[in-house]
Amino acid sequence: MNGMNRPDISAEDLALYAMHLLSDEDRFAVEQFLATSSEARQELATIRGDLASFAMGVEMHSPPTLARQRLMKEVAREKKAVPFAGFEPAEAAAHISSQSEPETQFLRSYQQAEDHHVAEHRGWFGVIFPWVGWVAAAGLTFYAIFVTHDRDQLQARVRRQATELSIANESAERARLVMDTLTAASTQKFVLTKVDVKPPATGRVAYLPERGSLLFQGANLDPLPDAKTYELWLIPAGDGAKPIAAGTFKPDRQGFAQIMLPDMPKGLTVSKFGVTVEDDGGAEEPTMPIVMIGQ
């Protein structure tokens, strides 16, 4: 394993550890190393993924050559029960039958203990190992479902936040334009009043020529008949300049009204603003008299 700091623990050790074929001492050493090495943990995860692939019927990555050799040696050592040193199995049976009764019982007990030891290892390995793949496969399936669900939620959240950000940007741009119109040094401000009214009707206009942005607020305005509306006019400077409609409005019960950012030409030099009373929908030219005027 490139980059790992324990030369005595290799990829082959991790492969045997994943298959539960190490001795207690070796297993403990591997677990201590795993606790300190992220690369070793990643290597172990890859090996366990191979075991899961095997259980699901997918072609498994070939294990390291040395690990395969050690595995075969471990299996051979566990499964080959040699009854007695220097005897073949048939010779051992004949040897047992030729002994005295006490000796025969001792030899048979030894043989049974060996057989039981082999059976225990075979039974444990035969039962546990097939389940290792299925458990790992089930875990990977659950993980895939969880990741897919989490990814869908994340994508929905990103789309929602993108929409909210777009709305916020539009609102921020509109707020900046309102602030610029109110505070820019080149903004022209007008106060419109109506004579002989207590309290007097007033209209305030803020106009930013280079942006063509306009804000109007009226206060204490007289109510109008249902079919009538007030209309604001921008009167450019210069002889013969025609008034430009800047929007219609109707006051509420308190006499308050406003116009915010109507479509207006840019770069105009304004002489004054005026207000007339028009039919609903407004007019193309102001209808006399002008009821409010300011410059």
matplotlib code that plots the C-alpha trace (Angstrom):
import matplotlib.pyplot as plt

x = [0.0, 1.8, 2.0, 1.3, 3.8, 3.7, 5.8, 4.8, 1.2, 0.4, -2.5, -2.4, -2.9, -5.9, -7.4, -7.0, -8.4, -11.5, -12.1, -11.5, -8.6, -5.9, -4.9, -6.0, -2.5, -2.3, -5.9, -5.2, -2.1, -4.2, -7.0, -4.4, -3.0, -6.4, -7.2, -4.3, -4.2, -6.9, -5.3, -5.4, -9.1, -9.7, -7.9, -9.9, -13.1, -12.1, -11.4, -14.8, -16.4, -14.9, -16.4, -19.8, -19.5, -18.7, -21.8, -24.0, -22.7, -20.5, -17.0, -14.6, -11.2, -8.4, -6.9, -3.1, -1.0, 0.6, -2.8, -4.1, -1.1, -1.5, -5.2, -4.6, -1.9, -4.4, -7.1, -4.8, -3.5, -7.0, -8.6, -5.8, -6.1, -3.0, -3.9, -0.3, 3.1, 4.6, 1.3, -1.0, -4.8, -5.2, -2.0, -3.3, -6.5, -4.6, -2.3, -5.2, -6.7, -3.4, -3.1, -4.4, -7.8, -6.5, -4.2, -6.9, -9.3, -6.7, -5.8, -9.4, -10.1, -7.2, -8.5, -12.0, -10.6, -8.7, -11.8, -13.9, -11.4, -11.4, -15.2, -15.5, -13.3, -15.1, -18.5, -17.7, -16.1, -18.9, -21.7, -20.1, -18.3, -21.4, -23.2, -20.4, -21.0, -24.8, -24.5, -22.1, -24.3, -27.3, -25.3, -24.2, -27.8, -29.1, -26.2, -27.0, -30.7, -29.8, -27.3, -29.8, -32.5, -30.1, -28.9, -32.5, -33.2, -30.0, -30.9, -34.4, -32.8, -30.4, -33.2, -35.3, -32.4, -31.5, -35.1, -35.1, -31.7, -33.1, -36.1, -33.8, -31.5, -34.5, -35.8, -32.3, -31.9, -35.3, -34.4, -31.1, -32.9, -35.3, -32.5, -30.5, -33.5, -34.0, -30.4, -28.5, -26.9, -28.5, -32.0, -34.5, -37.1, -40.4, -43.2, -46.7, -49.4, -53.0, -54.1, -56.7, -57.0, -56.7, -54.5, -53.1, -52.7, -49.1, -47.2, -43.5, -41.5, -38.0, -36.6, -33.2, -32.6, -29.7, -31.7, -35.1, -36.4, -39.2, -41.0, -44.2, -46.0, -49.2, -50.9, -54.2, -55.6, -59.3, -61.3, -62.5, -65.6, -65.5, -64.8, -62.0, -58.3, -55.4, -52.6, -49.0, -47.2, -43.5, -43.0, -39.6, -37.6, -37.7, -40.3, -42.8, -41.9, -44.9, -45.8, -45.0, -47.5, -45.8, -48.6, -52.1, -53.2, -56.2, -55.9, -57.0, -59.4, -56.7, -55.9, -52.6, -51.3, -48.0, -46.3, -43.2, -40.8, -43.0, -41.5, -39.9, -37.4, -33.8, -31.7, -34.6, -34.1, -37.3, -38.9, -41.8, -44.3, -48.1, -51.2, -54.5, -57.8, -58.6, -61.0, -60.1, -57.1, -55.5, -55.1, -52.4, -52.4, -53.2, -56.8, -57.0, -56.9, -53.7, -54.8, -51.3, -48.0, -44.4, -41.0]
y = [0.0, 3.2, 5.9, 3.7, 3.9, 0.3, -1.9, -4.9, -4.4, -4.8, -5.0, -8.8, -8.3, -6.2, -8.8, -11.5, -9.1, -8.4, -12.2, -12.8, -15.1, -13.4, -14.5, -12.5, -10.9, -10.0, -8.7, -6.4, -5.0, -4.3, -2.6, -0.4, 0.6, 1.3, 3.7, 5.9, 5.5, 6.9, 5.3, 1.9, 2.4, 3.4, 0.2, -1.9, -0.3, -1.2, -4.9, -5.1, -3.6, -6.5, -9.0, -7.3, -7.5, -11.2, -11.8, -10.0, -12.0, -9.2, -10.1, -9.5, -7.8, -10.4, -10.4, -9.8, -12.9, -13.1, -12.8, -15.7, -17.8, -17.1, -17.8, -21.2, -22.0, -21.0, -23.2, -26.1, -25.8, -25.7, -28.4, -31.0, -33.0, -35.2, -37.9, -38.6, -37.7, -40.4, -42.2, -42.0, -42.0, -45.8, -46.6, -44.4, -46.4, -49.7, -48.3, -47.4, -50.9, -52.5, -50.6, -51.6, -50.5, -47.4, -46.4, -47.0, -44.7, -42.0, -42.1, -42.0, -39.1, -37.2, -38.0, -36.8, -33.6, -33.0, -33.7, -31.5, -28.6, -29.0, -29.1, -26.0, -24.0, -25.4, -24.7, -21.1, -20.3, -22.0, -20.1, -16.7, -16.1, -16.3, -13.9, -11.3, -10.6, -10.3, -8.0, -5.8, -5.8, -4.9, -2.1, -0.8, -0.9, 1.0, 3.5, 4.0, 4.7, 7.1, 9.0, 9.2, 10.6, 13.0, 14.1, 14.8, 16.9, 18.8, 19.6, 20.7, 23.0, 24.4, 25.2, 26.8, 28.9, 30.0, 31.2, 33.0, 34.6, 35.8, 37.5, 39.0, 40.4, 42.0, 43.5, 44.8, 46.4, 48.1, 49.3, 50.7, 52.6, 54.1, 55.1, 56.6, 58.6, 60.0, 60.7, 61.4, 64.9, 65.5, 64.5, 67.3, 67.7, 69.5, 70.4, 70.8, 72.6, 73.5, 77.0, 77.8, 74.3, 73.5, 71.5, 72.2, 69.4, 68.7, 66.7, 65.9, 64.7, 63.2, 62.9, 61.5, 62.6, 60.2, 57.2, 58.4, 57.4, 59.3, 59.1, 61.1, 61.4, 63.3, 64.2, 65.8, 65.4, 65.9, 62.8, 62.5, 61.2, 57.5, 58.2, 60.7, 60.4, 62.7, 62.7, 63.9, 65.8, 66.5, 69.8, 70.0, 73.2, 75.3, 77.1, 74.9, 71.7, 69.4, 68.0, 64.3, 62.1, 60.7, 58.5, 58.6, 58.2, 58.2, 59.2, 56.9, 58.0, 59.9, 61.8, 60.0, 58.8, 57.8, 57.0, 54.9, 54.5, 55.0, 54.6, 57.9, 59.3, 59.8, 62.9, 65.4, 69.0, 69.6, 73.0, 72.0, 69.3, 69.7, 67.7, 67.7, 65.9, 63.6, 60.8, 57.3, 56.0, 59.4, 61.7, 62.3, 66.1, 67.8, 69.1, 72.5, 73.7, 72.5, 71.9, 71.5, 72.8, 73.0, 73.9]
z = [0.0, -1.2, 1.3, 4.4, 7.3, 8.5, 6.2, 8.3, 7.4, 3.7, 1.3, 1.8, 5.5, 4.9, 2.5, 5.1, 7.8, 5.6, 5.4, 9.1, 8.5, 10.7, 14.2, 17.1, 17.4, 13.7, 13.7, 16.7, 14.9, 11.8, 13.7, 15.5, 12.1, 10.6, 13.5, 12.4, 8.6, 6.3, 3.3, 5.0, 5.7, 2.1, 1.0, 3.3, 2.0, -1.5, -0.5, 1.3, -1.8, -3.8, -1.4, -1.8, -5.6, -5.3, -3.3, -5.8, -8.7, -10.1, -11.2, -8.3, -8.5, -8.2, -4.8, -4.4, -5.2, -1.8, -0.1, -2.2, -1.3, 2.4, 2.3, 0.7, 3.3, 6.1, 4.6, 4.1, 7.6, 9.1, 6.9, 6.7, 10.0, 10.4, 13.0, 14.1, 13.1, 10.8, 10.1, 7.1, 8.0, 7.3, 9.3, 12.2, 12.3, 12.3, 15.0, 17.2, 16.9, 17.9, 21.2, 24.6, 25.7, 27.7, 24.9, 22.3, 24.2, 24.6, 20.8, 19.8, 22.1, 20.5, 17.0, 17.9, 19.3, 16.1, 14.0, 16.2, 15.8, 12.0, 12.0, 14.0, 11.6, 8.6, 10.1, 11.1, 7.8, 5.8, 7.6, 8.1, 4.9, 2.5, 4.7, 4.6, 0.9, 1.3, 4.3, 2.5, -0.6, 1.4, 3.0, -0.4, -1.7, 1.3, 0.9, -2.9, -2.1, 0.7, -1.6, -4.4, -2.1, -0.6, -4.0, -5.2, -2.0, -2.6, -6.2, -5.2, -2.5, -5.0, -7.5, -4.8, -3.6, -7.1, -7.6, -4.3, -5.2, -8.5, -6.8, -4.2, -6.9, -8.6, -5.4, -4.5, -7.9, -7.5, -4.0, -5.3, -8.0, -5.5, -3.2, -6.0, -7.2, -3.6, -2.7, -5.9, -6.1, -9.6, -8.5, -9.0, -6.3, -6.6, -4.1, -5.5, -3.6, -4.0, -3.0, -0.4, 1.0, 4.7, 5.1, 1.6, -0.9, -1.7, -4.2, -4.1, -7.1, -7.3, -10.8, -11.8, -15.4, -16.3, -15.2, -16.2, -12.8, -11.1, -7.7, -6.8, -3.5, -3.0, 0.3, 1.3, -2.2, -2.9, -3.7, -7.3, -9.0, -10.0, -13.7, -13.0, -12.2, -11.5, -14.1, -13.5, -16.3, -16.8, -18.6, -20.3, -20.4, -23.6, -25.6, -27.3, -25.5, -25.1, -21.6, -21.1, -19.2, -16.1, -14.8, -13.3, -9.7, -7.4, -3.7, -0.9, 1.8, 3.6, 0.4, -0.1, -3.5, -5.2, -8.5, -8.4, -11.4, -14.4, -17.9, -18.6, -21.1, -19.9, -19.9, -19.9, -18.6, -16.6, -16.2, -13.9, -13.0, -13.0, -12.2, -14.0, -13.6, -16.5, -17.5, -16.3, -18.3, -18.7, -21.7, -24.3, -23.6, -20.3, -19.8, -18.3, -15.6, -14.0, -10.4, -9.0, -10.3, -9.0, -10.2]

ax = plt.figure().add_subplot(projection="3d")
ax.plot(x, y, z, "-o")
ax.set_aspect("equal")
plt.show()
